[in-house]
Every structure is written in C-alpha cells, then in structure tokens.
C-alpha cells in the first residue's frame, strides 16, 4: 500500500520547449497537431470546454503538441498558436503537409517571439505516432489517466473532460477565495 509505483513516470514523454536564443533540430513523428485549450492558475491546467467555470475568470490559451524525435528519444514539441500556425503553413506550402519524417530546424529569437520552424530535409523510415497515443502522452503532462483498453479517442475525451470539469470547479473556488475583495 505504501510502495510507490515506479513505472508511472515511464508513460510521460519529455517536452521540447525553446527558450530565448535557442535552436534545435527534431524529426516529426505526427501527421497532425494535438491541440488543447488551457488556463493559467499559477500553473497550466486544461480547459474543460463549454461548461468550464475557469473561462469566466481567466483567459484561455491554445497549446499545440507534436510527437517528435529529438536527442535520441521520442518527445513532445509544445508550441503556441502562432508558432504552430507558422509551422503548419510552411509544411503545407512547401512540403505537402505535416508528415512523419520531416526534419525541422526550430529556433527562437526572444522570449516573447514565436518559434521559427524550417524543414531542412526528409528522413525516410520515420513511423507516425497514432493520435490516441499522442493524446495519452499529452494528458499525462496534465496528470490525467490513460485511455482504457478498446477506448476510442472520442470516448477518452468525454471521460477526461468530466475529470477536468471537476478539477476546474475546485480551482475556480480556490481562485475566487484568493481574489475576494474585502468588504468595507
């Protein structure tokens, strides 16, 4: 009962985030982005959608994830909306769309600047990561359970959305208590 499950950490992929002035090269392993909407409450949390109580209190931000191969491991590339849009447009315009095997050179000039991406070559033999597996790894970042066996992406989304809504109701109450104005 009091023993930790040491295998829990093995289901999480490391995240590639570019800091100011950095540059890296990655191999794309996704056919499409996995997008989530988030809120900042001292940390990034998922938005639960139409019934999200945090949407009334806080702004939302879209984050876009791709499975990539970088530094000898499969990882998640996390991009903001503008960076993801530039990447997707570049791939569609010049390289037939986003596909596994594209080798990207990513760079960021400044802290508030979008990530610049450029396809430098194609690497044959790269296998695409299924969207459900990508979703599972992204949800692990936000501490959500994996899908049940034989559970489709749509069913998994419904289950995660319910869990997320419960978490966000609690976070909204905490947020309102912290920001309650004193009565005079």
N, C-alpha and C positions, 0 to 999 in steps of 0.2 A: 504494500500500500504506500509506503513512503519512499519507494525507489523511483528515481526519475527514468523516463523513457528516453534513452539516449538516441533513438532513431528519429525522434521528432524533427531535429534540426536538419536531417538529410533531405527533407522534402522542400527545402527552401533554396531557391537559386539566388546567387548574389546579384545585386543591381548595379548596372553601369550608369553612373551619373557623371556628367562632365562639369568640372569646376572651371573657374575663370582661367583662361590661358592654357587650357589642356587640349590634348589631341590624342586620339586613339583610333585603332582600326578594328572592325568587327565583321564577322560573316553573318549575314541574315539567315535565320532559320524559320522564319514565319512567312505566311502568304498574306497576312493581314494584321492590322493592329488589334490589340485587345484594349478597349477604352473603358475607363471608369471615371465617374464624377466624384470629387472629394470635397471635404471641408477641412479647415484648419481650426482645431480647438486646443492648441498647444502641441498638437501632433496631427498628422494627416489621418483622417478617417473617411470611410466610404459614405457616400450619399445613398440613402435607401430609395430614392426615386420620388414618385408623385406624392407619397404620404410622408416625406421627410420633414421632421419638425425643425431640423437644423437649417433648412433652406429659408425659413422665416427669420432666422437670427444671424446667419453668416453667409458670406459669398461662397460660390462654388467654383471649382477649378477642374478642368479635364486633364487627366493624365493618360498617356498612350504608351502601351508596352509592346515590345517585340522580343521574341526569343532570338538570341544571337550567340555566336561562339566567339569568345574573347579570352585571351590569357589562358588558353588550354582547357576552358570549361564552358558549358552552356550557362548563359546568364540572361538576365532581363535588361533590356535597354529601356530606360524610362525617359520619356520626352513630354514636354508641354505641348499645348495645342499648336502653337505657331511652328515649333521645331518639327513636329510630326507632319504638319501640312506641307512644309518645305520638302521634307524627305519624300513624302508620297508623290508630290508633284514632279520632283526630279526623276524618281523611278518610273513614273508613268510616261513622262515626256520623252525620256532618252533611253529607257531600258526595258520597255514592255511591261511595266508594272512591278510591284513588290513581289519578290520571289526568293525562295531559298537559294543560297549560293552567291548572292550579290555581296561583294566585299565593299564595305563603306569606310571612308575616312571621315571621322567625326571630329569637329573642333568647336571651341567656344572662345570668343574673344574676351568678353567681360561677364561679370556676374549676372547682370540683368539682360544679357544678349541671348538670342535664341541659339540653339546648337546648329551649326552648319554641317551639312552632310553632302558627300560626293561619292558616287560609285566609281571605284578605281579599277575594278576588274570583276570577272565572274569566276567562281570556284566550283568546278564540276563535282558532283557526288555528294553535295550537301543535302541532307534529308530534312524535309519540312516537319516542324513540330505541330501536332494536331491542336486545333483551337481549344479543345477541352483541357488538354494538358497545360497549355499556356494560361488558361483561366485559373486552373488549380494552383499553379505556381504564383500567380499574381495574388490570388486570395490568401495564400499562405503568408504573404507580406503583411496583410491586414489581420492575420490571426483568425481566419475562417477555416472550418473543416474542409477536407477534400470531398469530392462527389462520392456518393455511394456507388457500388458496382452496378452497372447497367443503367445509371442515371444519365440522361441526356443533358446537354448544356442548358436548355430551357428550364428543365426541372431543377437543375442545380441553381440557376439564377433565382428562381422563385424561393427556394429554401434559404439561400444567402440573403436575399432581400428581406425576408422575415426576421432573420437574426440581426441584420443590420438595423432594421427599424427599432427593435427592442433596445439595442445599444445606443442608438441616436436619441431615443426618448430620455434615457438616463443621462446622457451627455448634455442634452438641452436643459434639463432640470438643474444640473450642476452649473452650467454656463449662466443661467438666469440667476441663480443664487449668488454667484461670484460678482455679477454685474448689476445687482439690485441696488437701486438708488435709495439712500437713507431718507426717511421721512422727516420733515422739519416741522 
